[in-house]
Amino acid sequence: MDNVMGEIRNMGKKQKRTIKRTVSALSTAAILLMVMTACGRQASSQTENTEGKNLSSVPENFQKQEESEGGENTAAEGESGENTAYPGREVTVTELYSVDDEIVNEEYDYVVEYSYHVPQIDDDTPGAAEINSEIAAVYGGLVERSLNEIEQGELTGCASITYEAYQSGDIFSLVLLCTEYFGGYEEYGTYNYDTRESVRLGNEKVLEKKGLTGEEYLSALRRAAVKYYDNLYFNQWDEMGEWCLAGAYQERRAFTVSERNITMDLPLYFDNSGKLHTIVPIGSHIGADWLNEIITPEFQQEDMDVETVEYMDFLTVKRQGSNVTLRFKKTDYFNELLAATSYYTYDEVTVPYGKEVEVNGLYGDYTRIFCECIGEMGAPYLFLLTEEGRVEYINVMGCLYAGYFCANGPLLGAAQVKDFELGENEIGYQMIYAVTGSGERIDLSEMIWGNMGNIAYDLLDCSWGTGSGVEDGPEFFLRNDSDGFLSFELMYNVPGEEYRTGLDGSFTYLGITEQGVVYHYVGNGINSNGPVWQGAVALYVESDYSGEEPITLLYVTELGGNPLFEGETGDVTVLLRTFG
């Protein structure tokens, strides 16, 4: 195979090419000049991974017109203030480049095809010219570089550039797709044009014209993205071995829904039917960290069904659509339960009596909620059944002691569930079972206990620090202990002191939210019998490949209780992996 690839790179004289080029407005020389001056560096994607550049991004030194905000209009206006020169209308597309060819290796009978089609909006307006200039610089530049590499006998990385054009009312959208040879990686770019106002539209303006707010759009997009992820991997996890253990599954799921991934900057467009689509990086378990997919946001209906469950005499659960709230009532039984479950914290907890507490990390469509106590201490767990027949749960007491409520995400292995039922194990403890459509009973209690030490491998047995060189900066460690539970150490070097100070204790997995994978921690002072320190944090891992050497960062977000690091709820501490 190496000989074959080597031959491909040296077959420039053996190429058979038929190239048709259509150049509008800009000459080839002008395009090349723009490429040389503007396209040497392209803005990286939202994950800052140089393996996948966002081709719709504007190069740093590329001069473009300011996006119109609707206040200033260069076209002639009538007395009403409306744009009469360029009313909303259909527009067409021409091609700046139309290249379809192949590289043929006769000796090895090997053919490499390439295809480049770069569009231009056929509309003589400043807004169309702005879009066309950027497309020419970014995609036209890529075509010229690719053709030059082929002429030199090299195998270019760009296999194809294609596009689709759509129009929904006044919004005309171009969707460009660049596909690489190696790994079949796909990168999208979108351009939206207002045919009535003759201006380029940013994402917020596109949504505004359709009557959507950014908040409801991101919420709907997050729901659709996590559903796409679960549908893609849920039934595969047990076949993928160590590459997709529960910790890895939830970590990539957390990436998919994270506020660093689901943003207003993602390429979006409306198709001819008026349906909204967004290009979203979806977490991947093999090869790349993520792959771009076309996702249709899922908006919740205003008339969502309401379900209320009263558990014992102290807990009221209310579900409306995918929104779930908890309300606690102070009773004698609940006081006894708090005492019995003190193993969660070994300390007192402040209960938000009488207040509706929102549960975070819920993104599915749920058909039923079920609440019961399990185990020796009789701790309550709230179960939610999804439309797909999967089970999610909330560790009620664990979340209460952590000071933050969130859902676990789907229990891997519990599929095609239709109902729940109670039972007992061999020593008389109450257990909860999921019942499938075929009548199979799945022990959810055992799954939950095995899930408490849920963590991705790249967080374990590593040293995380500030990387600042400050002697008293924090050092953070996470490890699996002999029983499969998570233990941690947080240490500070204090100048002049013989021993380091900090905390050590345990981490318990609670679920995922937009901030990352959520854990409840309980810690005691190192080298002392100091007070118990507990709270909730979200951990989010990100690799940065932009420098000479790749680095891995850990974002720690304080969610509730006592801050793990210095600060308060909502603060984020960024740590650098120093070894491991």
C-alpha positions in Angstrom: 0.0 0.0 0.0 2.9 2.4 0.7 4.1 1.8 -2.8 0.7 2.6 -4.2 0.4 5.8 -2.2 3.9 6.8 -3.2 3.1 6.2 -6.8 -0.1 8.3 -6.5 2.0 11.3 -5.2 4.2 11.1 -8.3 1.8 10.6 -11.1 1.3 14.2 -12.1 2.3 13.4 -15.7 -0.2 10.6 -15.9 -3.2 12.7 -14.9 -6.2 12.8 -17.1 -8.1 16.0 -16.4 -11.2 17.8 -17.8 -11.7 21.0 -16.0 -14.4 23.6 -16.6 -14.0 26.9 -14.7 -16.5 29.7 -14.5 -15.1 32.9 -13.1 -17.4 35.8 -12.3 -16.6 39.3 -10.9 -13.2 38.2 -9.8 -10.4 37.1 -12.0 -8.3 34.1 -11.2 -5.3 36.3 -10.5 -7.4 38.3 -8.0 -8.6 35.2 -6.3 -5.0 33.9 -6.0 -4.0 37.3 -4.5 -6.8 37.0 -1.9 -5.8 33.5 -1.1 -2.2 34.4 -0.6 -2.9 37.3 1.6 -6.0 36.2 3.4 -6.3 32.4 3.5 -3.0 31.4 4.9 -4.6 30.9 8.3 -8.2 29.8 8.7 -10.2 30.3 11.9 -10.4 27.0 13.8 -13.7 25.4 14.6 -15.6 26.0 17.8 -13.6 23.2 19.5 -10.3 24.8 18.6 -9.2 21.5 17.0 -7.1 22.2 13.9 -8.0 18.8 12.6 -11.4 20.3 11.6 -11.3 23.9 10.4 -14.5 25.7 10.0 -14.4 26.7 6.4 -17.2 29.2 6.8 -15.1 31.2 9.2 -13.6 34.5 7.9 -9.8 34.7 7.9 -8.4 37.1 10.4 -7.2 39.7 7.8 -9.9 39.2 5.3 -11.7 42.5 4.8 -15.5 42.2 4.6 -18.4 44.5 4.9 -20.0 44.9 8.3 -23.1 42.7 8.6 -26.2 44.9 8.3 -28.3 45.2 11.4 -31.3 46.5 9.5 -30.7 50.1 10.4 -28.7 51.3 7.4 -29.9 50.4 3.9 -27.9 51.2 0.8 -30.8 50.6 -1.6 -33.4 53.2 -2.6 -36.2 53.5 -0.1 -39.8 54.6 -0.6 -41.7 57.0 1.7 -42.7 54.0 3.9 -39.1 53.2 4.7 -39.4 49.8 3.0 -36.7 48.7 0.5 -38.4 49.1 -2.9 -35.3 48.5 -5.0 -34.8 44.9 -3.9 -38.0 43.3 -2.8 -38.0 39.7 -1.6 -37.6 37.4 -4.6 -36.0 34.2 -5.8 -32.3 34.3 -6.6 -30.1 31.8 -8.6 -26.6 30.5 -8.3 -23.7 30.4 -10.7 -20.4 28.5 -10.2 -17.1 30.1 -9.7 -15.4 26.7 -10.1 -16.7 23.6 -11.7 -14.1 20.9 -11.6 -14.6 17.1 -12.0 -11.6 15.0 -12.7 -9.6 12.0 -11.5 -6.0 10.9 -11.0 -5.4 7.6 -12.8 -2.5 5.2 -11.8 -2.3 2.7 -14.7 0.4 0.6 -13.1 -1.5 -0.1 -9.9 -5.0 0.3 -11.4 -5.7 3.0 -8.8 -8.1 5.9 -9.4 -8.6 9.0 -7.2 -11.5 11.2 -8.0 -11.9 14.8 -7.0 -14.8 17.3 -7.5 -14.9 21.0 -6.8 -18.1 23.1 -7.2 -18.0 26.5 -5.7 -21.1 28.6 -5.9 -21.8 32.4 -6.3 -25.1 34.1 -5.6 -26.3 35.6 -8.9 -27.5 38.9 -7.5 -26.0 42.3 -8.2 -26.2 43.7 -4.6 -23.6 44.6 -2.0 -24.9 41.9 0.3 -24.5 39.2 -2.4 -21.0 40.6 -3.3 -19.9 40.3 0.4 -20.9 36.6 0.5 -19.4 35.9 -2.9 -16.1 37.5 -2.0 -15.8 35.4 1.2 -16.7 32.2 -0.6 -14.2 33.0 -3.4 -11.5 33.6 -0.8 -12.1 30.6 1.4 -13.4 27.9 -0.9 -11.9 29.3 -4.1 -8.6 29.5 -2.3 -8.9 25.9 -1.2 -9.6 24.8 -4.8 -6.6 26.6 -6.1 -4.3 25.1 -3.4 -5.7 21.6 -4.1 -5.3 21.9 -7.9 -1.7 23.2 -7.4 -0.9 20.2 -5.2 -2.3 17.9 -7.9 -0.3 19.6 -10.6 2.8 19.0 -8.4 2.0 15.3 -8.3 0.8 15.3 -4.7 -2.4 13.8 -3.4 -4.4 16.7 -2.0 -6.4 16.3 1.2 -9.6 17.9 -0.2 -11.6 15.3 -2.1 -14.7 17.4 -2.9 -16.5 20.7 -2.4 -20.2 20.6 -3.0 -23.2 22.8 -2.2 -26.9 23.0 -1.9 -29.1 26.1 -2.3 -32.4 26.7 -0.5 -34.9 29.5 -0.2 -37.5 29.9 2.6 -39.4 33.2 2.1 -37.0 36.0 2.1 -34.1 33.8 3.3 -31.8 32.4 0.7 -29.3 29.8 2.1 -26.1 28.3 0.7 -24.7 25.2 2.4 -21.2 24.2 1.4 -19.6 20.9 2.2 -15.9 20.1 2.1 -14.9 16.4 2.3 -11.4 15.2 3.0 -9.8 12.1 1.5 -8.3 10.9 4.8 -11.0 9.6 7.1 -13.8 11.1 5.1 -14.0 14.1 7.4 -16.7 16.6 6.5 -16.8 20.3 7.3 -19.8 22.5 6.5 -20.2 26.2 6.0 -23.5 28.2 5.6 -24.3 31.6 4.2 -27.7 33.2 4.6 -28.9 36.1 2.5 -32.0 38.3 2.9 -33.4 38.7 -0.6 -35.7 41.5 0.4 -33.2 43.7 2.2 -30.3 42.4 0.1 -28.0 41.9 3.1 -26.1 39.0 4.6 -27.8 37.6 7.7 -26.0 36.4 10.8 -27.5 33.6 12.8 -29.3 35.8 15.3 -31.0 37.8 12.5 -32.0 34.5 10.7 -33.7 33.3 13.8 -35.3 36.7 14.5 -36.9 36.7 11.0 -38.4 33.3 11.9 -39.7 34.5 15.3 -37.2 32.5 17.4 -35.1 33.6 20.3 -31.6 32.4 20.9 -32.5 30.8 24.2 -35.3 28.6 22.8 -33.2 27.8 19.7 -30.2 26.5 21.8 -32.5 24.6 24.1 -34.2 22.9 21.1 -30.8 22.2 19.4 -29.4 20.7 22.6 -32.4 18.3 22.9 -32.0 17.2 19.3 -28.2 16.8 19.5 -28.3 14.6 22.6 -31.1 12.5 21.2 -29.1 12.0 18.0 -26.1 11.0 20.1 -28.1 8.5 22.2 -29.7 7.0 19.1 -26.3 6.6 17.5 -24.4 5.0 20.4 -26.9 3.6 23.0 -27.3 0.2 21.4 -23.7 -0.1 20.4 -21.9 0.6 23.7 -21.8 -3.0 24.9 -20.3 -4.0 21.5 -17.5 -1.4 21.6 -15.7 -2.8 24.6 -13.3 -0.5 26.5 -13.7 2.3 23.9 -17.2 2.9 25.1 -17.5 2.1 28.8 -20.1 4.0 30.7 -17.7 6.8 31.7 -16.6 7.4 28.1 -20.2 7.3 27.0 -21.3 10.0 29.4 -18.2 12.1 28.8 -18.8 12.3 25.0 -22.5 12.9 25.7 -21.6 15.8 28.0 -19.4 17.2 25.2 -22.3 17.0 22.8 -24.7 19.1 25.0 -22.0 21.3 26.5 -22.3 25.1 26.3 -18.9 25.1 24.7 -20.3 23.0 21.8 -23.9 24.1 21.4 -23.5 27.8 20.6 -25.0 30.5 18.4 -21.9 30.3 16.1 -22.8 26.9 14.6 -23.7 27.0 10.9 -27.5 27.0 10.4 -29.9 27.3 7.5 -33.6 26.9 6.5 -34.5 24.4 3.7 -37.1 25.0 1.1 -39.9 23.8 3.4 -38.9 26.3 6.1 -37.4 23.7 8.4 -34.4 24.8 10.4 -31.2 22.8 10.3 -27.9 23.2 12.2 -24.5 21.6 11.7 -23.5 20.2 15.1 -20.4 18.4 16.3 -21.6 15.1 17.8 -19.2 13.3 20.2 -17.5 10.3 18.7 -15.9 7.2 20.3 -13.7 6.0 17.4 -11.3 8.2 15.5 -12.1 11.9 15.8 -13.3 13.3 19.0 -16.4 14.5 17.2 -18.1 14.4 13.8 -20.3 17.1 12.1 -23.9 16.1 11.6 -27.0 18.0 10.3 -29.4 18.3 13.2 -33.0 19.6 13.2 -33.7 21.4 16.5 -36.6 19.9 18.5 -38.9 22.6 20.0 -41.2 21.7 22.8 -44.9 22.3 22.4 -46.6 24.9 24.6 -49.3 22.6 25.7 -47.0 19.9 27.3 -48.6 17.2 29.4 -48.2 17.6 33.2 -47.6 14.6 35.5 -47.4 14.9 39.3 -46.3 12.2 41.7 -46.5 12.3 45.5 -43.9 10.1 47.2 -44.4 9.2 50.8 -45.2 12.3 52.8 -42.2 14.5 52.0 -41.6 14.7 48.2 -43.7 16.0 45.3 -42.4 15.5 41.8 -43.8 17.5 38.9 -43.0 16.9 35.2 -44.1 19.1 32.3 -42.5 17.9 29.0 -38.8 17.4 29.8 -38.9 19.8 32.8 -38.9 18.2 36.2 -39.1 19.9 39.6 -38.9 18.6 43.2 -40.6 20.0 46.3 -39.6 18.8 49.8 -41.8 18.9 52.9 -40.4 18.6 56.4 -41.9 15.5 58.1 -40.8 13.1 60.8 -40.2 10.4 58.2 -38.0 12.7 56.2 -36.0 13.6 59.3 -35.4 9.9 59.9 -34.4 9.4 56.2 -31.9 12.3 56.5 -30.3 10.6 59.5 -30.3 7.2 57.8 -28.6 8.5 54.7 -25.9 10.5 56.4 -23.3 8.3 54.8 -23.7 10.6 51.8 -22.1 13.4 53.7 -21.4 12.8 57.4 -22.7 16.3 57.9 -25.9 18.2 58.1 -27.5 19.5 55.0 -29.8 22.5 54.3 -33.0 21.3 52.7 -34.9 23.8 50.4 -38.3 23.1 52.1 -41.3 24.4 50.2 -39.4 25.5 47.1 -39.6 24.0 43.6 -36.1 22.7 42.8 -35.4 22.3 39.1 -33.6 19.1 37.9 -30.9 19.9 35.3 -29.6 17.6 32.5 -33.0 16.5 31.2 -33.2 16.5 27.4 -35.6 13.7 26.5 -39.2 13.1 25.9 -40.6 11.3 28.9 -43.7 9.2 29.2 -43.6 8.3 32.9 -42.0 9.1 36.2 -41.5 6.6 39.0 -40.1 7.2 42.5 -39.2 4.6 45.1 -36.6 3.9 47.8 -33.9 1.2 47.3 -31.1 -0.3 49.2 -30.3 -0.8 52.9 -30.9 2.9 53.8 -34.1 3.3 51.7 -32.8 6.2 49.7 -35.3 7.6 47.2 -34.5 7.5 43.4 -36.6 9.1 40.7 -36.8 7.2 37.4 -37.9 8.6 34.1 -39.0 6.5 31.1 -38.2 7.9 27.7 -40.2 7.5 24.4 -37.4 5.3 23.2 -37.8 2.9 26.1 -34.7 4.0 28.0 -34.3 4.8 31.7 -32.8 7.9 33.3 -32.7 8.6 37.0 -32.1 11.2 39.7 -30.2 10.3 42.8 -32.4 12.4 45.1 -30.4 12.3 48.3 -27.0 12.5 46.6 -28.2 15.6 44.7 -29.7 17.1 47.9 -26.4 16.7 49.8 -24.4 18.0 46.8 -26.6 21.1 46.5 -27.3 20.5 42.9 -30.0 18.4 41.1 -29.3 16.7 37.8 -30.2 13.6 35.9 -27.9 10.7 35.2 -28.6 10.2 31.5 -29.6 6.8 30.1 -28.7 3.7 32.0 -26.7 1.7 29.6 -28.1 -1.8 29.2 -31.7 -0.9 30.1 -33.4 -0.9 26.7 -37.0 -1.4 25.4 -38.4 -0.7 28.8 -42.2 -0.5 29.2 -42.7 -0.3 33.0 -41.2 -0.5 36.5 -41.9 -2.8 39.3 -40.7 -3.4 42.9 -39.0 -6.4 44.3 -36.6 -7.7 47.0 -33.2 -9.2 46.9 -32.1 -12.3 48.7 -31.5 -10.4 52.0 -34.7 -8.5 51.9 -33.7 -5.0 50.6 -36.2 -3.3 48.3 -35.1 -3.3 44.7 -36.4 -1.7 41.5 -36.7 -3.5 38.2 -37.3 -2.3 34.6 -39.7 -4.5 32.7 -39.1 -4.8 28.9 -41.7 -5.4 26.3 -40.7 -9.1 26.2 -41.2 -9.4 30.0 -37.5 -9.4 31.0 -36.8 -7.9 34.4 -33.6 -5.7 34.6 -32.2 -4.9 38.0 -31.8 -1.1 38.0 -30.5 -1.1 41.6 -27.4 -3.0 40.6 -26.9 -0.7 37.6 -27.1 2.4 39.8 -24.6 1.2 42.3 -22.2 0.3 39.6 -22.7 3.7 38.0 -21.6 5.7 41.1 -17.9 5.4 40.0 -18.6 6.4 36.4 -15.8 8.4 34.9 -13.8 8.7 31.7 -10.4 7.2 31.6 -8.6 10.4 30.6 -9.5 11.9 34.0 -8.0 9.1 36.1 -4.5 8.8 37.5 -3.5 12.2 36.2 -2.1 15.2 37.9 -4.0 18.4 37.1 -2.6 21.9 38.1 -2.6 25.5 37.1 0.6 25.2 35.1 1.5 28.7 36.4 4.6 27.7 38.3 3.2 29.2 41.5 4.4 27.2 44.4 1.1 27.2 46.3 -1.0 26.5 43.2 -3.5 23.5 43.4 -2.8 19.9 42.4 -5.8 17.8 41.7 -5.9 13.9 41.5 -8.7 11.5 40.8 -8.3 7.7 41.2 -10.4 4.5 41.4 -10.1 2.8 44.7 -10.1 -0.9 45.3 -13.9 -1.0 45.6 -14.4 0.7 42.3 -15.4 4.1 43.8 -13.7 7.4 43.1 -11.3 9.1 45.4 -9.7 12.5 45.1 -6.9 14.6 46.5 -6.7 18.4 46.2 -3.4 19.7 47.6 -1.7 23.1 48.0 2.0 23.6 48.7 2.3 26.3 51.4 5.6 28.1 51.6 7.4 27.5 54.8 5.2 24.5 55.8 6.5 20.9 55.9 3.2 19.4 54.8 0.8 20.3 52.1 -2.8 21.3 52.9 -6.0 20.6 51.1 -8.8 18.0 50.9 -9.1 14.3 50.3 -12.3 12.2 50.0 -14.7 10.7 47.5 -16.4 11.6 44.2 -19.8 10.2 43.2 -21.2 10.5 39.7 -24.6 12.3 39.5 -25.1 13.0 35.8 -24.4 15.5 33.0 -25.3 19.1 32.2 -24.2 21.8 29.8 -21.2 22.4 32.1 -19.8 18.8 31.9 -20.0 15.6 33.9 -21.4 16.3 37.4 -20.0 14.8 40.6 -20.9 15.1 44.3 -17.7 15.3 46.4 -17.2 14.9 50.1 -13.8 15.8 51.5 -11.9 16.1 54.8 -8.9 18.3 55.5 -5.6 16.7 54.8 -3.4 16.2 57.9 -6.3 17.3 60.1 -9.6 16.4 61.5 -11.2 19.5 60.1 -14.8 19.9 58.9 -16.4 18.0 56.1 -16.3 19.8 52.8 -18.9 18.9 50.2 -20.6 20.2 47.1 -21.1 19.6 43.4 -18.7 20.2 40.5 -18.9 19.6 36.7 -15.8 18.3 35.0 -15.2 19.0 31.3 -12.1 17.9 29.4 -10.8 19.6 26.3 -7.7 19.0 24.2 -6.0 22.0 22.5 -4.0 21.1 19.3 -3.4 24.7 18.2 0.1 25.0 19.7 3.4 23.1 18.9 2.5 20.6 21.6 -1.1 19.4 22.3 -2.3 20.2 25.8 -5.3 18.8 27.7 -7.3 21.1 29.9 -9.8 20.4 32.7 -12.6 22.9 33.3 -14.0 22.6 36.9 -17.3 24.4 37.4 -18.6 25.0 40.9 -22.3 24.0 40.9 -23.4 24.0 44.6 -22.4 23.4 48.2 -18.9 24.3 49.3 -16.6 25.3 46.4 -14.0 22.7 45.7 -11.6 25.4 44.7 -11.5 29.0 45.9 -14.4 31.0 44.7 -18.2 30.6 44.7 -21.0 28.8 42.8 -20.7 29.4 39.0 -16.9 30.0 39.1 -14.7 28.0 36.7 -11.2 26.8 37.4 -9.1 25.7 34.5 -6.4 23.1 35.1 -3.7 21.7 32.9 -2.8 18.0 32.8 0.8 17.9 34.0 1.3 14.1 33.8 -0.6 10.9 33.3 
